[in-house]
């Protein structure tokens, strides 16, 4: 089996991170269901605790699969969450 290039690993990581986010949030959806849909990340929600669990999972994933150091993996997950993370269902109202 041919080894993946760095670019292919990054593409796979995006799919894996999004799929895992849906699993942790308890939604029966995959990246294939949302491809091409506009603002799909606003159609589902997750709790703050689920997001924290996903961030932890993603950090480990990035360290293992993309050989990213801990600090960088954490930063990547924060950016990823900002871009693709689901809305929080339990976010306290702004006053």
Secondary structure, DSSP 8 states (H G I E B T S, - for coil): -----HHHHHHHHHHHHHHHHHHHHT----HHHHTT-TTGGGSSEE-HHHHHHHHHHHHHHHHHHS---HHHHHHHHHHHHHHH--EESS-----
